[in-house]
């Protein structure tokens, strides 16, 4: 293993064990370290899942399958793209945790595996990616590196690298012992499945106010999120709450 890979793996492992960091912050910092350190990577995503079952063992409808405990994204657009994956159950990260295998994407525009994800991926700059799953004390960590460019990664090189980073992240998070049942439930509520619904509500408010279409409304949400270093879902929640408050004052 090259020196810079070892250094990056150690950095990610140390972030998971830092006593001064909350679980959510540790995951965010891991994703930022990967985005900064992996060649070709423009954003990274680290997700912890529970209630994971191998795909072949799942019935067509299984309540609570591969449920998100918490996640960290180095860029708000990638967070939005992931929340869309989670809501629609389509996309590379969801497929990786479902199958228990690495998932590589050369160009999402050439993909036919996730038709409901393609448009959102392009809007959020997720053109190519490598995602690797790793066991975590009965749960699963998926570690993904993403790029806004097509064919940004040499998969023969990057896939083993992401595997190393995923293993270091999982080991650190396991040894830290941070994820109690209470933390799991609180984190899951933060990442609730209503993210897409809230974003759609906010888009509707913007479309009505500005007379624009849905794509332009989403771009406005994304622009505000980038400017304020927030996730798009959080901007949407605030806008919906503000609009509801204004409507309730007479």
KAMO-V280176 format. One record per residue. N is the residue number from 0. RES is the residue in one small letter. OMEGA is omega in degrees with one decimal (999 if undefined). NEAR is the number of other ideal C-beta (glycine too) atoms within 12 Angstrom. D_LAST is the distance of its C-alpha to the last C-alpha in Angstrom with 1 decimal. Layout:
{{N | RES | OMEGA | NEAR | D_LAST} {N | RES | OMEGA | NEAR | D_LAST}}
This chain:
{{0 | x | -177.7 | 16 | 65.6} {1 | x | -175.5 | 14 | 65.2} {2 | x | -176.4 | 9 | 64.3} {3 | x | 176.8 | 16 | 60.8} {4 | x | 178.1 | 24 | 59.9} {5 | x | -179.5 | 17 | 61.0} {6 | x | 179.4 | 19 | 59.1} {7 | x | 179.5 | 33 | 55.8} {8 | x | 178.2 | 34 | 56.4} {9 | x | 179.1 | 23 | 57.0} {10 | x | -179.9 | 27 | 53.9} {11 | x | 177.3 | 44 | 51.7} {12 | x | -180.0 | 29 | 53.5} {13 | x | 179.3 | 25 | 53.0} {14 | x | 179.6 | 35 | 49.2} {15 | x | -175.7 | 42 | 49.0} {16 | x | -176.7 | 25 | 50.9} {17 | x | -179.4 | 22 | 49.2} {18 | x | -176.4 | 13 | 48.2} {19 | x | -174.1 | 11 | 45.6} {20 | x | 172.5 | 21 | 43.6} {21 | x | 178.0 | 22 | 41.1} {22 | x | -179.8 | 33 | 41.9} {23 | x | 179.5 | 30 | 39.1} {24 | x | 178.8 | 21 | 40.2} {25 | x | 179.1 | 36 | 43.9} {26 | x | 176.9 | 45 | 43.1} {27 | x | -178.8 | 32 | 41.2} {28 | x | 176.1 | 31 | 44.2} {29 | x | -179.0 | 49 | 46.7} {30 | x | 178.6 | 43 | 45.0} {31 | x | 179.0 | 29 | 45.0} {32 | x | 179.2 | 33 | 48.6} {33 | x | 179.9 | 47 | 49.6} {34 | x | -179.7 | 34 | 47.8} {35 | x | -169.1 | 22 | 49.6} {36 | x | -175.8 | 30 | 53.0} {37 | x | -179.9 | 40 | 53.6} {38 | x | 177.9 | 23 | 55.2} {39 | x | -175.3 | 28 | 53.1} {40 | x | 175.9 | 35 | 50.0} {41 | x | 177.1 | 31 | 46.7} {42 | x | -178.8 | 38 | 44.5} {43 | x | -174.2 | 47 | 45.2} {44 | x | 177.0 | 54 | 43.6} {45 | x | -174.8 | 53 | 44.7} {46 | x | 170.8 | 50 | 43.4} {47 | x | -176.0 | 47 | 44.3} {48 | x | 169.5 | 39 | 44.4} {49 | x | -177.8 | 29 | 45.2} {50 | x | -178.3 | 21 | 46.2} {51 | x | 176.8 | 32 | 48.3} {52 | x | 175.2 | 21 | 50.9} {53 | x | -174.0 | 16 | 53.5} {54 | x | -175.9 | 21 | 52.6} {55 | x | -179.7 | 10 | 55.7} {56 | x | -175.0 | 13 | 54.7} {57 | x | 167.6 | 20 | 51.2} {58 | x | -178.9 | 10 | 50.5} {59 | x | 178.6 | 8 | 48.3} {60 | x | 178.8 | 8 | 45.3} {61 | x | -178.4 | 17 | 45.3} {62 | x | 174.4 | 12 | 42.2} {63 | x | -179.6 | 16 | 41.6} {64 | x | -176.2 | 24 | 44.3} {65 | x | -179.1 | 34 | 44.3} {66 | x | 179.2 | 30 | 41.1} {67 | x | 170.8 | 43 | 39.9} {68 | x | 177.9 | 41 | 40.3} {69 | x | 177.1 | 39 | 39.2} {70 | x | 173.7 | 41 | 39.9} {71 | x | 177.9 | 45 | 40.2} {72 | x | -176.9 | 47 | 40.0} {73 | x | -179.8 | 34 | 41.2} {74 | x | -177.9 | 35 | 38.8} {75 | x | 178.9 | 34 | 35.2} {76 | x | 178.4 | 38 | 36.2} {77 | x | 174.8 | 48 | 38.8} {78 | x | 178.3 | 47 | 36.3} {79 | x | 179.3 | 42 | 34.2} {80 | x | 179.9 | 49 | 37.4} {81 | x | 178.5 | 50 | 38.4} {82 | x | 175.3 | 40 | 35.1} {83 | x | 176.2 | 37 | 35.6} {84 | x | -176.5 | 46 | 39.2} {85 | x | -178.8 | 37 | 38.0} {86 | x | -176.4 | 27 | 35.4} {87 | x | -177.7 | 24 | 38.0} {88 | x | 177.9 | 26 | 41.1} {89 | x | 175.9 | 27 | 42.8} {90 | x | -174.6 | 42 | 44.2} {91 | x | -178.6 | 43 | 47.0} {92 | x | 178.0 | 48 | 45.6} {93 | x | -179.8 | 37 | 44.8} {94 | x | -179.7 | 29 | 48.3} {95 | x | 180.0 | 39 | 50.0} {96 | x | -179.5 | 46 | 48.7} {97 | x | -176.0 | 33 | 49.3} {98 | x | -175.9 | 25 | 52.9} {99 | x | -178.0 | 25 | 53.8} {100 | x | 175.8 | 22 | 55.3} {101 | x | 177.1 | 31 | 54.6} {102 | x | 178.0 | 36 | 52.8} {103 | x | 178.6 | 34 | 53.5} {104 | x | 176.2 | 39 | 51.8} {105 | x | 176.8 | 22 | 53.7} {106 | x | -177.1 | 22 | 51.1} {107 | x | 178.6 | 38 | 48.1} {108 | x | 175.9 | 20 | 48.6} {109 | x | -176.1 | 17 | 52.0} {110 | x | 171.0 | 27 | 50.6} {111 | x | -177.9 | 13 | 50.3} {112 | x | -172.9 | 22 | 49.6} {113 | x | -174.9 | 30 | 45.7} {114 | x | -179.2 | 15 | 44.5} {115 | x | -177.9 | 21 | 40.8} {116 | x | -169.8 | 36 | 41.1} {117 | x | -176.6 | 27 | 42.9} {118 | x | 179.4 | 22 | 40.0} {119 | x | 179.6 | 35 | 37.8} {120 | x | -179.6 | 39 | 41.0} {121 | x | 178.8 | 23 | 41.6} {122 | x | -175.7 | 28 | 38.1} {123 | x | 175.9 | 40 | 38.3} {124 | x | 179.1 | 27 | 41.8} {125 | x | -175.7 | 46 | 43.6} {126 | x | -179.6 | 32 | 46.8} {127 | x | -175.0 | 35 | 49.5} {128 | x | 170.3 | 53 | 49.7} {129 | x | -179.3 | 43 | 51.8} {130 | x | -177.4 | 45 | 50.5} {131 | x | 178.0 | 42 | 52.6} {132 | x | -180.0 | 39 | 52.0} {133 | x | -178.6 | 36 | 53.5} {134 | x | 178.7 | 23 | 53.7} {135 | x | 170.8 | 35 | 52.0} {136 | x | -179.5 | 21 | 53.0} {137 | x | 176.2 | 16 | 52.0} {138 | x | 179.9 | 28 | 49.2} {139 | x | 170.6 | 39 | 49.4} {140 | x | 167.7 | 48 | 48.5} {141 | x | -178.0 | 54 | 48.2} {142 | x | -176.3 | 55 | 48.8} {143 | x | 172.0 | 53 | 48.1} {144 | x | -171.7 | 52 | 48.8} {145 | x | 178.1 | 48 | 47.2} {146 | x | 174.6 | 37 | 47.6} {147 | x | 178.6 | 26 | 46.0} {148 | x | 173.6 | 22 | 49.5} {149 | x | 175.6 | 22 | 51.5} {150 | x | -176.8 | 21 | 54.6} {151 | x | -172.9 | 29 | 53.8} {152 | x | 165.7 | 32 | 55.7} {153 | x | -171.2 | 20 | 59.3} {154 | x | 179.5 | 24 | 58.7} {155 | x | 178.8 | 12 | 62.2} {156 | x | -171.4 | 20 | 61.4} {157 | x | -178.9 | 36 | 57.7} {158 | x | 175.5 | 28 | 57.6} {159 | x | 177.8 | 23 | 60.0} {160 | x | 179.9 | 35 | 58.2} {161 | x | 176.3 | 46 | 54.8} {162 | x | 178.5 | 31 | 56.7} {163 | x | -179.7 | 32 | 57.9} {164 | x | 178.8 | 46 | 54.5} {165 | x | -179.5 | 42 | 53.0} {166 | x | 178.2 | 26 | 55.8} {167 | x | 178.6 | 37 | 55.3} {168 | x | -178.9 | 49 | 51.5} {169 | x | -179.8 | 36 | 52.1} {170 | x | -179.6 | 24 | 54.9} {171 | x | -179.3 | 37 | 52.8} {172 | x | 176.9 | 41 | 49.8} {173 | x | -176.6 | 24 | 52.1} {174 | x | 178.8 | 18 | 54.0} {175 | x | 178.0 | 29 | 50.9} {176 | x | -172.2 | 15 | 49.8} {177 | x | -166.7 | 32 | 46.1} {178 | x | 174.6 | 32 | 44.7} {179 | x | 178.5 | 13 | 44.4} {180 | x | 180.0 | 12 | 42.7} {181 | x | 179.3 | 13 | 39.6} {182 | x | 178.9 | 23 | 39.4} {183 | x | -177.0 | 25 | 39.9} {184 | x | 179.2 | 18 | 37.0} {185 | x | -179.7 | 19 | 34.6} {186 | x | -179.4 | 31 | 35.8} {187 | x | 177.2 | 26 | 35.4} {188 | x | 178.3 | 17 | 31.8} {189 | x | -177.1 | 27 | 31.2} {190 | x | -170.7 | 34 | 32.9} {191 | x | -175.7 | 20 | 31.4} {192 | x | -178.8 | 22 | 31.9} {193 | x | -176.6 | 20 | 28.3} {194 | x | -178.8 | 34 | 28.8} {195 | x | 179.7 | 29 | 29.5} {196 | x | 179.4 | 19 | 26.5} {197 | x | 178.5 | 30 | 24.1} {198 | x | 178.6 | 39 | 25.9} {199 | x | 176.8 | 25 | 25.7} {200 | x | -179.4 | 28 | 21.9} {201 | x | 176.5 | 37 | 21.7} {202 | x | 178.5 | 34 | 24.2} {203 | x | 178.3 | 23 | 22.1} {204 | x | -178.9 | 29 | 19.1} {205 | x | 179.6 | 30 | 21.7} {206 | x | 179.4 | 21 | 23.4} {207 | x | -176.2 | 16 | 20.4} {208 | x | -172.6 | 17 | 19.5} {209 | x | -179.2 | 16 | 23.2} {210 | x | -178.1 | 9 | 24.8} {211 | x | 179.1 | 18 | 27.4} {212 | x | -174.5 | 15 | 29.3} {213 | x | -179.1 | 23 | 29.2} {214 | x | 179.0 | 17 | 32.1} {215 | x | 178.4 | 18 | 30.5} {216 | x | 177.6 | 30 | 27.2} {217 | x | 178.7 | 34 | 29.4} {218 | x | 177.7 | 23 | 31.3} {219 | x | 176.6 | 27 | 28.2} {220 | x | -178.2 | 42 | 27.3} {221 | x | 179.6 | 34 | 30.9} {222 | x | 179.0 | 18 | 31.1} {223 | x | 179.3 | 23 | 28.2} {224 | x | 179.8 | 31 | 29.9} {225 | x | -177.9 | 22 | 33.2} {226 | x | -177.1 | 13 | 32.0} {227 | x | 179.6 | 16 | 30.4} {228 | x | 179.0 | 18 | 33.2} {229 | x | 172.0 | 24 | 30.9} {230 | x | -178.6 | 36 | 31.2} {231 | x | -179.3 | 43 | 29.4} {232 | x | -179.8 | 40 | 27.9} {233 | x | 175.2 | 27 | 26.4} {234 | x | -180.0 | 36 | 24.8} {235 | x | 179.7 | 37 | 23.5} {236 | x | -179.7 | 28 | 22.0} {237 | x | -179.6 | 24 | 20.3} {238 | x | 179.3 | 32 | 18.8} {239 | x | 179.6 | 27 | 17.7} {240 | x | 179.0 | 18 | 16.1} {241 | x | -179.7 | 18 | 14.4} {242 | x | 177.9 | 22 | 13.1} {243 | x | 178.0 | 16 | 11.9} {244 | x | 179.3 | 12 | 10.1} {245 | x | 179.7 | 13 | 8.4} {246 | x | -177.9 | 11 | 7.6} {247 | x | -179.8 | 9 | 6.4} {248 | x | -178.3 | 8 | 3.8} {249 | x | 999 | 5 | 0.0}}
